[in-house]
Amino acid sequence: MDLIKKYFPGLNGRQADQLAALDGLYHEWNEKINVISRKDIDNLYLHHVLHSLAIGKMVHFKPGTEILDFGTGGGFPGIPLAILFPECQFTLIDGTGKKIRVAQEVAQAIGLENCAPVHRRGEEEKGKYDFVVSRAVMPLPDLARMVKKNIIREQRNALPNGILCLKGGDLQEETRPYRRIVQVQALSDWFAEEWFKEKYCIYLPI
């Protein structure tokens, strides 16, 4: 939690409590349903929570913004972002039911009322949103094709509606079709930890 407070010093007491509760909850649920690799669970705050919150450095969602977390797994990046932006509404979808169950249980346990985890495949999602967020679910062109139908035209944020996804490694190939409009932000510009080298937030307006 010290790591989170270092980069997000403006958290209120409720947000800090909700984020602090994630450690015990994910350790407990990971024993029953393996949503985070056994080796990685002890790096929950660095590799999963802070990584998810990087999207909150890219854009400060205005109250009332509707966000779809596509392929959320056990709730990332959706749950940390829903804590950070309590006046926005998050829908979390994943095609794997047991992973969604973990996200549902965690959200309920911390009283996260602006977060709705749903067992649903991406192609079945009919809802309309300002933004789609994801963590390395699929190549950007495939993701863009699938969620184009879900992005509304009306704008309410400083950043035009679109996709915000967290990825690592060499992204030249998958961003090439969008090179005139895509933004690739290095997370190492925001976070000093070694783990964030070669990790990025990609923004694609739709």
Backbone hydrogen bonds in HBPLUS format (Angstrom, degrees):
<---DONOR---> <-ACCEPTOR-->    atom                        ^
c    i                          cat <-CA-CA->   ^        H-A-AA   ^      H-
h    n   atom  resd res      DA  || num        DHA   H-A  angle D-A-AA Bond
n    s   type  num  typ     dist DA aas  dist angle  dist       angle   num
A0005-LYS N   A0001-MET O   2.97 MM   4  6.28 166.6  1.99 158.1 160.9     1
A0006-LYS N   A0002-ASP O   2.92 MM   4  6.04 140.9  2.07 141.8 152.3     2
A0008-PHE N   A0004-ILE O   2.79 MM   4  5.85 139.1  1.96 149.6 163.1     3
A0016-ALA N   A0012-ASN O   2.99 MM   4  6.22 164.7  2.01 158.8 163.4     4
A0017-ASP N   A0013-GLY O   2.93 MM   4  6.11 157.0  1.99 147.3 153.7     5
A0018-GLN N   A0014-ARG O   2.89 MM   4  6.13 160.6  1.93 152.8 158.0     6
A0019-LEU N   A0015-GLN O   2.95 MM   4  6.16 165.6  1.97 153.7 157.4     7
A0020-ALA N   A0016-ALA O   2.90 MM   4  6.00 155.5  1.96 144.7 152.2     8
A0021-ALA N   A0017-ASP O   3.00 MM   4  6.17 142.8  2.14 143.3 152.4     9
A0022-LEU N   A0019-LEU O   3.19 MM   3  5.44 148.6  2.30 103.6 112.4    10
A0025-LEU N   A0021-ALA O   3.29 MM   4  6.44 169.3  2.30 155.7 158.9    11
A0026-TYR N   A0022-LEU O   2.85 MM   4  5.87 171.3  1.86 156.9 159.0    12
A0027-HIS N   A0023-ASP O   3.04 MM   4  6.16 157.3  2.10 148.9 155.8    13
A0028-GLU N   A0024-GLY O   2.94 MM   4  6.04 159.7  1.98 146.0 151.9    14
A0029-TRP N   A0025-LEU O   2.91 MM   4  6.12 169.4  1.92 153.4 156.1    15
A0030-ASN N   A0026-TYR O   2.85 MM   4  5.70 146.2  1.97 137.6 147.1    16
A0031-GLU N   A0028-GLU O   3.30 MM   3  5.55 142.7  2.45 100.5 110.1    17
A0032-LYS N   A0029-TRP O   3.01 MM   3  5.24 132.5  2.24 100.8 113.4    18
A0033-ILE N   A0029-TRP O   2.76 MM   4  5.93 175.9  1.76 167.1 168.2    19
A0035-VAL N   A0033-ILE O   2.92 MM   2  5.97 111.5  2.40 119.1 102.6    20
A0040-ASP N   A0037-SER O   2.81 MM   3  5.15 134.4  2.02 107.8 121.6    21
A0041-ILE N   A0037-SER O   3.12 MM   4  6.27 130.9  2.37 158.2 172.2    22
A0043-ASN N   A0040-ASP O   2.84 MM   3  5.35 157.1  1.89 117.9 125.8    23
A0044-LEU N   A0041-ILE O   3.24 MM   3  5.18 138.1  2.43 114.7 111.5    24
A0047-HIS N   A0043-ASN O   2.83 MM   4  5.69 160.7  1.87 166.0 172.1    25
A0048-HIS N   A0044-LEU O   3.01 MM   4  5.26 141.5  2.16 130.3 138.9    26
A0049-VAL N   A0044-LEU O   2.95 MM   5  6.32 161.8  1.98 151.7 157.4    27
A0050-LEU N   A0045-TYR O   2.75 MM   5  5.72 167.6  1.77 152.9 157.1    28
A0052-SER N   A0048-HIS O   3.03 MM   4  5.92 152.1  2.11 130.5 137.8    29
A0053-LEU N   A0049-VAL O   2.99 MM   4  6.27 155.8  2.05 149.7 156.8    30
A0054-ALA N   A0051-HIS O   3.25 MM   3  5.39 151.7  2.33 100.9 109.2    31
A0055-ILE N   A0052-SER O   3.32 MM   3  6.31 160.8  2.36 123.9 125.5    32
A0056-GLY N   A0053-LEU O   2.78 MM   3  5.21 136.7  1.97 109.8 122.4    33
A0057-LYS N   A0054-ALA O   2.89 MM   3  5.17 152.3  1.97 106.2 115.4    34
A0058-MET N   A0054-ALA O   3.29 MM   4  6.72 138.2  2.48 141.3 152.6    35
A0058-MET N   A0055-ILE O   3.11 MM   3  5.03 127.6  2.39  92.8 106.6    36
A0059-VAL N   A0055-ILE O   3.11 MM   4  6.42 152.3  2.19 150.9 156.9    37
A0065-THR N   A0062-LYS O   3.10 MM   3  5.83 150.8  2.19 147.1 147.8    38
A0064-GLY N   A0087-GLU O   2.86 MM  23  6.09 164.5  1.89 139.8 143.7    39
A0089-GLN N   A0065-THR O   2.95 MM  24  6.34 160.2  1.99 159.9 166.3    40
A0130-ASP N   A0066-GLU O   2.87 MM  64  5.43 149.9  1.96 139.3 148.4    41
A0131-PHE N   A0066-GLU O   3.39 MM  65  6.83 159.6  2.43 153.3 158.4    42
A0067-ILE N   A0089-GLN O   2.88 MM  22  6.21 166.6  1.90 168.5 172.3    43
A0091-THR N   A0067-ILE O   2.93 MM  24  6.35 160.0  1.97 162.1 168.8    44
A0068-LEU N   A0131-PHE O   2.95 MM  63  6.39 163.1  1.98 154.7 159.1    45
A0133-VAL N   A0068-LEU O   2.79 MM  65  6.17 161.7  1.83 156.3 162.1    46
A0069-ASP N   A0091-THR O   2.75 MM  22  6.07 169.0  1.76 159.2 163.0    47
A0093-ILE N   A0069-ASP O   2.97 MM  24  6.22 173.8  1.97 170.6 169.2    48
A0070-PHE N   A0133-VAL O   2.94 MM  63  6.20 155.3  2.00 173.1 178.4    49
A0071-GLY N   A0093-ILE O   2.92 MM  22  5.68 127.4  2.20 136.1 151.6    50
A0072-THR N   A0093-ILE O   2.96 MM  21  5.86 158.1  2.01 145.8 149.1    51
A0075-GLY N   A0072-THR O   2.98 MM   3  4.99 160.6  2.02 117.6 122.4    52
A0076-PHE N   A0072-THR O   3.03 MM   4  5.23 153.5  2.10 152.9 144.4    53
A0079-ILE N   A0075-GLY O   2.80 MM   4  5.30 162.6  1.83 140.0 146.1    54
A0081-LEU N   A0077-PRO O   3.18 MM   4  6.23 161.0  2.22 157.8 163.5    55
A0082-ALA N   A0078-GLY O   2.81 MM   4  5.94 149.5  1.90 150.0 158.9    56
A0083-ILE N   A0079-ILE O   3.06 MM   4  6.34 147.6  2.17 150.8 159.0    57
A0084-LEU N   A0080-PRO O   3.03 MM   4  6.30 155.5  2.09 144.0 150.7    58
A0085-PHE N   A0081-LEU O   2.84 MM   4  6.02 147.3  1.95 148.6 157.0    59
A0088-CYS N   A0085-PHE O   3.12 MM   3  5.64 162.2  2.15 122.7 123.8    60
A0090-PHE N   A0114-ASN O   2.87 MM  24  6.07 166.1  1.88 152.7 157.5    61
A0116-ALA N   A0090-PHE O   2.84 MM  26  6.25 158.6  1.88 153.9 160.8    62
A0092-LEU N   A0116-ALA O   2.97 MM  24  5.94 161.8  2.00 124.7 130.5    63
A0118-VAL N   A0092-LEU O   2.64 MM  26  5.94 163.5  1.67 175.8 177.8    64
A0120-ARG N   A0094-ASP O   2.96 MM  26  5.43 135.3  2.17 125.6 133.7    65
A0099-LYS N   A0096-THR O   3.20 MM   3  5.65 128.8  2.48 108.3 120.4    66
A0100-ILE N   A0096-THR O   3.26 MM   4  6.59 159.9  2.30 153.3 159.1    67
A0101-ARG N   A0097-GLY O   2.96 MM   4  6.22 146.2  2.08 146.2 156.0    68
A0102-VAL N   A0098-LYS O   3.33 MM   4  6.61 150.3  2.42 137.1 142.7    69
A0103-ALA N   A0099-LYS O   3.17 MM   4  6.58 160.6  2.21 149.0 153.6    70
A0104-GLN N   A0100-ILE O   2.83 MM   4  6.08 158.0  1.88 153.3 159.5    71
A0105-GLU N   A0101-ARG O   2.90 MM   4  6.10 162.6  1.93 152.3 156.6    72
A0106-VAL N   A0102-VAL O   2.89 MM   4  6.07 163.6  1.92 156.7 161.1    73
A0107-ALA N   A0103-ALA O   2.96 MM   4  6.03 168.6  1.98 148.5 152.2    74
A0108-GLN N   A0104-GLN O   2.97 MM   4  6.10 157.6  2.02 145.6 152.1    75
A0109-ALA N   A0105-GLU O   2.92 MM   4  6.02 157.7  1.97 144.6 151.0    76
A0110-ILE N   A0106-VAL O   3.17 MM   4  6.43 147.4  2.28 151.2 158.0    77
A0112-LEU N   A0107-ALA O   2.86 MM   5  5.02 171.6  1.87 159.1 156.7    78
A0111-GLY N   A0108-GLN O   3.12 MM   3  5.05 159.1  2.16 103.2 109.4    79
A0124-GLU N   A0121-ARG O   2.98 MM   3  5.38 145.0  2.10 109.4 120.2    80
A0125-GLU N   A0122-GLY O   3.17 MM   3  5.34 154.6  2.24 105.1 112.6    81
A0129-TYR N   A0150-ASN O   2.62 MM  21  5.86 156.2  1.67 166.4 173.9    82
A0152-ILE N   A0129-TYR O   2.82 MM  23  5.64 162.8  1.85 147.3 151.4    83
A0162-GLY N   A0130-ASP O   3.28 MM  32  6.80 134.9  2.49 144.6 156.7    84
A0132-VAL N   A0162-GLY O   3.02 MM  30  6.42 152.6  2.10 149.1 156.1    85
A0164-LEU N   A0132-VAL O   2.86 MM  32  6.25 159.5  1.90 162.3 167.2    86
A0134-SER N   A0164-LEU O   3.18 MM  30  6.71 139.4  2.35 146.2 150.0    87
A0166-LEU N   A0134-SER O   2.92 MM  32  6.35 157.9  1.97 149.0 153.9    88
A0136-ALA N   A0166-LEU O   2.93 MM  30  5.96 131.0  2.17 148.9 163.5    89
A0142-ASP N   A0139-PRO O   3.06 MM   3  5.53 120.5  2.42 111.7 125.7    90
A0143-LEU N   A0139-PRO O   3.03 MM   4  6.31 162.1  2.06 156.8 162.7    91
A0144-ALA N   A0140-LEU O   2.82 MM   4  5.97 167.8  1.84 160.4 163.6    92
A0145-ARG N   A0141-PRO O   3.07 MM   4  6.21 157.0  2.12 141.7 147.4    93
A0146-MET N   A0142-ASP O   3.08 MM   4  6.28 154.3  2.15 144.9 151.8    94
A0147-VAL N   A0143-LEU O   2.98 MM   4  6.17 156.5  2.04 158.5 163.9    95
A0148-LYS N   A0144-ALA O   3.09 MM   4  5.75 127.1  2.39 142.7 150.5    96
A0150-ASN N   A0147-VAL O   2.81 MM   3  5.19 149.8  1.90 113.2 123.1    97
A0151-ILE N   A0148-LYS O   3.41 MM   3  5.73 166.6  2.43 110.2 113.8    98
A0206-ILE N   A0161-ASN O   3.09 MM  45  6.26 164.1  2.11 135.0 138.2    99
A0163-ILE N   A0204-LEU O   2.85 MM  41  5.10 162.8  1.88 145.9 147.4   100
A0204-LEU N   A0163-ILE O   2.90 MM  41  5.10 162.0  1.93 146.4 152.0   101
A0165-CYS N   A0202-ILE O   2.91 MM  37  5.22 156.2  1.97 145.9 152.5   102
A0202-ILE N   A0165-CYS O   2.75 MM  37  5.22 173.1  1.76 162.2 161.6   103
A0167-LYS N   A0200-TYR O   2.98 MM  33  5.39 159.8  2.02 145.3 151.9   104
A0200-TYR N   A0167-LYS O   2.71 MM  33  5.39 171.8  1.71 173.2 172.9   105
A0169-GLY N   A0198-GLU O   2.95 MM  29  5.51 151.0  2.04 154.3 158.3   106
A0175-THR N   A0171-LEU O   3.04 MM   4  6.09 144.2  2.17 156.5 166.7   107
A0176-ARG N   A0172-GLN O   2.99 MM   4  5.80 125.7  2.29 141.9 153.2   108
A0178-TYR N   A0175-THR O   2.91 MM   3  5.50 147.9  2.02 119.1 129.0   109
A0179-ARG N   A0176-ARG O   3.22 MM   3  5.02 166.6  2.24 115.9 113.1   110
A0181-ILE N   A0178-TYR O   2.84 MM   3  5.62 148.8  1.93 127.7 136.4   111
A0182-VAL N   A0178-TYR O   2.82 MM   4  5.50 161.6  1.86 164.3 164.2   112
A0183-GLN N   A0203-TYR O   2.93 MM  20  5.10 161.0  1.97 149.2 154.7   113
A0203-TYR N   A0183-GLN O   2.85 MM  20  5.10 165.0  1.87 152.5 157.1   114
A0185-GLN N   A0201-CYS O   2.94 MM  16  5.14 178.0  1.94 148.8 149.3   115
A0201-CYS N   A0185-GLN O   2.85 MM  16  5.14 154.7  1.91 145.3 153.7   116
A0189-ASP N   A0186-ALA O   3.15 MM   3  5.71 162.3  2.18 111.2 116.8   117
A0187-LEU N   A0199-LYS O   2.87 MM  12  5.72 173.5  1.88 148.0 149.7   118
A0190-TRP N   A0187-LEU O   2.94 MM   3  5.44 150.4  2.03 112.0 120.6   119
A0191-PHE N   A0187-LEU O   2.88 MM   4  6.08 166.6  1.90 158.5 163.1   120
A0196-PHE N   A0193-GLU O   3.09 MM   3  5.94 158.9  2.14 124.2 129.0   121
A0197-LYS N   A0194-GLU O   3.05 MM   3  5.75 170.5  2.06 124.4 127.0   122
A0199-LYS N   A0196-PHE O   3.16 MM   3  5.26 134.8  2.38 135.3 126.0   123
